[in-house]
């Protein structure tokens, strides 16, 4: 039997609805946790020749997250430290 899986966007919608129903504010992530969550993508972009500054600029353009290359370097989680989630 194939394991069910859902896109991140759908998981975020569900979490938002649950937090709202529970009277909770949107979840906040410290920069370390955020960079840890996107370290798989950072690794791939690095192998494609992107610099950490280019990656930080991409994040800033796509969101309200203020991040710089130093924060990426400081908080990047190498593969052995990541929790695999079946991307």
SVG drawing of the C-alpha trace seen along z (x, -y; Angstrom):
<svg xmlns="http://www.w3.org/2000/svg" viewBox="-12 -41 41 43">
<polyline fill="none" stroke="black" stroke-width="0.4" points="0.0,0.0 1.3,-3.4 1.8,-5.8 -0.3,-9.0 1.6,-12.2 0.5,-15.8 2.2,-19.0 3.5,-21.4 1.0,-24.0 -1.9,-21.7 -0.3,-20.8 0.1,-24.5 -3.5,-25.2 -4.6,-22.4 -2.3,-23.6 -3.5,-27.1 -7.1,-26.1 -6.4,-24.0 -4.4,-26.7 -7.2,-29.2 -9.9,-26.9 -7.8,-26.5 -7.5,-30.2 -3.7,-30.1 -1.6,-32.6 0.3,-31.4 3.3,-29.3 6.6,-31.2 10.0,-29.6 13.3,-30.9 15.8,-31.4 17.7,-28.3 14.6,-26.1 13.6,-27.7 17.1,-27.2 17.1,-23.7 13.7,-23.0 15.0,-24.3 18.5,-22.8 17.6,-20.1 16.7,-22.9 19.8,-24.9 22.0,-21.9 20.5,-21.3 20.8,-25.0 24.4,-25.1 25.2,-22.0 23.6,-24.0 26.1,-26.8 23.9,-29.2 25.7,-31.2 24.3,-31.6 23.6,-35.3 21.6,-34.3 19.7,-31.8 19.0,-34.4 17.9,-36.9 15.5,-34.3 14.0,-33.7 13.6,-37.4 11.9,-37.9 9.5,-35.0 8.5,-35.8 8.6,-38.3 11.5,-36.4 14.5,-38.7 17.6,-36.5 21.2,-37.0 23.9,-34.6 25.6,-34.6 22.4,-33.3 22.3,-30.5 25.9,-29.5 25.4,-29.6 22.2,-27.6 22.5,-25.2 21.9,-21.6 24.2,-19.1 22.5,-16.0 23.4,-13.9 21.6,-16.3 18.3,-16.5 15.1,-14.7 14.0,-13.0 10.4,-13.7 10.1,-12.1 10.4,-15.0"/>
</svg>
